[in-house]
Amino acid sequence: MAEFVKSQIKGDKVVVFMKPTCSYCILAKDVLSKYKFKSGRLELIDISGRGDMGSIQDYLQQITGARTVPRVFIGEECIGGGSDVDRLDHSGQLETMLQAIGSLQ
């Protein structure tokens, strides 16, 4: 499972590991949807229907300290979950972080 997660978070994009019915995942998705991303620079990965969901969450806990979703990565750095994304957006830091990796149009 480590290889799958690593392959998703490499590069200069935003990756959200999520479950579509999770309220914090919806919050993260809604906040990120306010930004105009370049094609292929925002990836929402629904892990809820995957047979390896538990393994993905176990690995996310190893690398981020939290097993819960969403886990939001900007490049290879985890910035946290839904509340963290919302807080960064309100402070203006999220846009700065997204511009720094060249993800925005």
C-alpha positions as CSV (number, residue, x, y, z in Angstrom):
1,M,0.0,0.0,0.0
2,A,2.9,2.3,0.6
3,E,3.8,2.3,-3.1
4,F,0.2,3.3,-4.1
5,V,0.2,6.2,-1.7
6,K,3.7,7.3,-2.6
7,S,2.9,7.2,-6.3
8,Q,-0.1,9.4,-5.8
9,I,1.5,12.1,-3.7
10,K,4.7,12.6,-5.7
11,G,5.0,15.7,-7.8
12,D,3.5,19.1,-7.7
13,K,-0.2,18.4,-7.2
14,V,-2.8,18.3,-4.5
15,V,-4.1,14.9,-3.4
16,V,-7.0,14.2,-1.1
17,F,-7.6,10.7,0.3
18,M,-11.2,10.8,1.2
19,K,-14.6,9.1,1.6
20,P,-17.5,10.9,-0.1
21,T,-19.9,10.7,2.9
22,C,-17.4,12.1,5.4
23,S,-18.3,15.7,6.4
24,Y,-14.7,16.7,6.8
25,C,-13.9,15.3,3.4
26,I,-16.8,17.3,1.9
27,L,-15.4,20.4,3.7
28,A,-11.9,19.9,2.2
29,K,-13.4,19.3,-1.3
30,D,-15.6,22.4,-1.0
31,V,-12.7,24.6,0.1
32,L,-10.4,23.3,-2.7
33,S,-13.2,23.7,-5.3
34,K,-12.9,27.5,-4.9
35,Y,-9.5,27.4,-6.6
36,K,-8.8,27.1,-10.3
37,F,-6.4,24.2,-10.6
38,K,-4.4,23.4,-13.7
39,S,-5.4,20.2,-15.4
40,G,-4.3,17.2,-13.4
41,R,-3.1,19.2,-10.4
42,L,-6.0,18.2,-8.0
43,E,-6.7,14.6,-7.4
44,L,-9.6,13.3,-5.1
45,I,-9.1,9.7,-4.3
46,D,-12.1,7.9,-2.9
47,I,-10.9,5.1,-0.8
48,S,-14.3,4.0,0.5
49,G,-14.9,1.3,-2.1
50,R,-11.4,-0.1,-2.1
51,G,-10.6,-3.6,-0.8
52,D,-7.3,-2.1,0.6
53,M,-8.9,0.9,2.3
54,G,-7.7,-0.3,5.8
55,S,-4.2,-0.7,4.5
56,I,-4.2,2.8,2.9
57,Q,-5.4,4.3,6.2
58,D,-2.8,2.3,8.2
59,Y,-0.1,3.7,5.9
60,L,-1.5,7.2,6.1
61,Q,-1.3,6.9,9.9
62,Q,2.4,5.9,9.6
63,I,3.3,8.9,7.5
64,T,1.0,11.6,8.9
65,G,0.1,10.5,12.4
66,A,-3.6,10.3,11.6
67,R,-5.6,7.4,10.2
68,T,-8.7,9.5,9.6
69,V,-9.7,11.0,6.3
70,P,-9.4,13.3,4.6
71,R,-5.6,13.4,4.4
72,V,-4.7,16.3,2.2
73,F,-1.3,16.5,0.6
74,I,0.3,19.4,-1.2
75,G,3.1,17.7,-3.0
76,E,4.5,15.2,-0.6
77,E,3.6,17.3,2.5
78,C,0.4,16.4,4.4
79,I,-1.3,19.6,5.5
80,G,-3.9,17.7,7.5
81,G,-7.6,17.2,7.2
82,G,-10.7,19.2,6.4
83,S,-10.5,21.6,9.3
84,D,-6.8,22.3,8.5
85,V,-7.6,23.0,4.9
86,D,-10.4,25.4,5.9
87,R,-8.2,27.2,8.4
88,L,-5.4,27.5,5.9
89,D,-7.8,28.9,3.4
90,H,-9.2,31.5,5.8
91,S,-5.7,32.7,6.7
92,G,-4.7,33.0,3.1
93,Q,-1.9,30.5,3.5
94,L,-3.6,27.8,1.3
95,E,-3.5,29.9,-1.8
96,T,0.2,30.8,-1.2
97,M,1.0,27.1,-0.8
98,L,-0.9,26.1,-4.0
99,Q,0.8,28.9,-5.9
100,A,4.2,27.8,-4.6
101,I,3.9,24.4,-6.3
102,G,2.4,25.9,-9.5
103,S,-0.9,24.1,-9.2
104,L,-3.2,27.1,-9.9
105,Q,-4.1,28.6,-13.3
